[in-house]
Amino acid sequence: MDSVFITTRRQRIIRELRDYMLIALGMLMYAIGWTVFLLPNDLPSGAVPGIASIVYWATGLPVQYTYLGINGALLILSLIILGWKFSVKTIYAVFVLSSILPVIQDLTGGESLIHDQPFMACVLGAFFCGGGIGVAFSANGSTGGTDIIAAIVNKYRDITLGRVILMCDLVIISSSYFVLHDWEKVVYGYVVLFISSFVLDQVVNSARQSVQFFIISKKHEEIGHRINKDLHRGVTFIDGVGCYTGAGVKMMFVLAKKRESTTIFRLIKDIDPNAFVSQSAVIGVFGEGFDRIKVK
């Protein structure tokens, strides 16, 4: 019992460390997209970074100060509704992003790597920003801002994160016209918003994709116990009868995350290389260990 507890605790620590590393990677991606491609080309973005960009263009105030100030208020809301686990990681993400921003701006001198090609800068910036937010969300964190609002809505309603952020950010990007006085830049901002929302949904959905297994093996008990122990996934035994042989068989039904598929295949091969295995993708899995059931 003690060894199982120690193993489970070690796995939780490894998962938490992995989450924090992924959040840091996501914030690095976001910082590159924002300060290397969007900000130097006067391309508006959404959320709190969009507001910080508008303030920067209007007053010259460094974006990290506005970003920190607005997120402070939103994080209080996050603590109340989303709880400590999400909020602590969000605070960590905000701190990492705020620390990275001036470093990247110093390295690039505040200039874009792409000159006189606003559309290319728009696409690359949106890709990095959307991908960064997606990586952070997959690790149960966020960049703060409207991400917090999106996470709150997604907690209670089955609305994609990208769609919520899209609706929130349209107003912010449209308001950038009052500073830039250039509708072309605002249109580029809409393009940034749509591309980043699409990339965000792709990253998050790929991380949450689930699969189901049907496994027939004479060593079903050993395989089932190993899946329970190593992956902490439930296994259901189903009685079956082979049509050709008429012999009784035990079939295992398993639901798991797509990223766990390789581990399951290796486990089965080690125990019974002659096992019959069927794997298929599922649209959604709801319940303990997977997503929560959310209805309107």
Secondary structure, 3 states (H helix, E strand, C coil): CHHHHHHHHHHHHHHHHHHHHHHHHHHHHHHHHHHHHHHHHCCCCCHHHHHHHHHHHHHCCCHHHHHHHHHHHHHHHHHHHCCHHHHHHHHHHHHHHHHHHHHHHHHHCCCCCCCCCHHHHHHHHHHHHHHHHHHHHHCCCCCCCHHHHHHHHHHHCCCCHHHHHHHHHHHHHHHCHHHHCCHHHHHHHHHHHHHHHHHHHHHHHHHHCEEEEEEECCCHHHHHHHHHHHHCCCEEEEEEECCCCCCEEEEEEEEEEHHHHHHHHHHHHHHCCCCEEEEEEECCCECCCCECCCCC
